[in-house]
Amino acid sequence: MEELIPNFRDRNTQKAVKNLLTYSLVIILVPLGSMFFLKKYLFQDFLGYGHEDAMLYAAVIAVILVHILLGLWLFAAYNDGSTPSKDEKED
């Protein structure tokens, strides 16, 4: 346990954990929220689809959003270590 605590004090580790927690919440909340919002207001109320059809189309859009968000997270995680920060000097 003593070896783990100093790693959490590292700025890069804190940034990576914060990034992971942020994207985890976004990956859960955005697709679920959009699915129920689109089902109710777009597909049922505005377009007039039935319950089953509206849920199907909203779920398809939610799955597409999950894939987009995972791609963004992978892109951000890949580029996180490749760019040197301003704090680091190259001699």
Secondary structure, 3 states (H helix, E strand, C coil): CCCHHHHHHCHHHHHHHHHHHHHHHHHHHHHHHHHHHHHHHHHHHHCCCCHHHHHHHHHHHHHHHHHHHHHHHHHHHHHHCCCCCCCCCCC
